[in-house]
Amino acid sequence: MSSPALILDDPIAPIEWRTDSGLVDYAFALDEMTKRADAIRLGEATERVWLIEHPPLYTAGTSAREADMLDPRFPVYAAGRGGQYTYHGPGQRVVYLNLDLDRRGRDIRCFVHALEGWMIAALGDIGVSARRAEGRIGIWTDTRTGLEAKIGAIGVRVKRWVTLHGLSINVAPDLSHFGGIVPCGISEFGVTSLAALGMSSDMATLDAALSRHFPSFLGALQGSCAGT
C-alpha cells in the first residue's frame, strides 16, 4: 500500500517522495521504475524517490558471477543495474531514485559519491558511524565485536541520464539470508544491520533521517556535478 505521495518543492523541479508499506514485488517495482524513467525523459512525469521493502529475493547486476550464487533459496532476478549479486528482503529499506541527471549534473561517479554521503549522514543521525571503504562499493561500519561489515549497498543504472535503482540499508533483516550469495562479490567481510548493532530498528526513524538529509544530497549533485 502506498502512502500519499509528498511533492518536494525543489528549486530545479518538484520531486515525488513516495513510501510504500507492505512488501513490494520486485518485478513490479522494476517495471514501475523503468516506466517512470522513460516518462521523466519525455517530460511526462516528475522525478521520484520511492521507499519500499521487498520479499526475500536475490538480484543479479550486470557484473554478477555465477560462482557467487551459493544457494538460490529465494527467487533470483536480473536487475539490469551495475554491480553483482545482492539480497533484498523484509527489514531492509530499499530506496529507488528516478532522478534526471541531465538537470542535476551529468556525472555518474559524483551521483554515486553523493548517495554514499547521504547514507552516511542519515545513519549518523541514528548513532551509526558509517563510512566509505577504498576499493569497496557500499557503506561500512564496525560491528559490536569490532569487525568491519557492510550496512548499506548501492547499485544504479542511468538510462538517457535518468537514474534507476538506488540504495539499500539494513534495518532489521534476517542476516542469514545473505548467506545464499557472496554479497557484491566481497567475501572477506560480512554484513550487519541497525538491529545487530543495537541501534533503533524502526523503519520510520531511518526514513525521517533520509528525508532530513535529502536536500543536502541534491545540493551535493548541484555543487559538484552540474555542468560537467
Secondary structure, 3 states (H helix, E strand, C coil): CECCCEEECCCCCCEEEEEEEEECCHHHHHHHHHHHHHHHHCCCCCEEEEEEECCCEEEECCCCCHHHECCCCCCEEECCCCCCEEEECCCEEEEEEECEHHHHCCCHHHHHHHHHHHHHHHHHHHCCCCEEECCEEEEEEECCCCCEEEEEEEEEEEECCEEEEEEEEECCCCHHHHHHECHHHCCCCEECCCCCCCCCCCHHHHHHHHHHHHHHHHHHHHHHCCCC
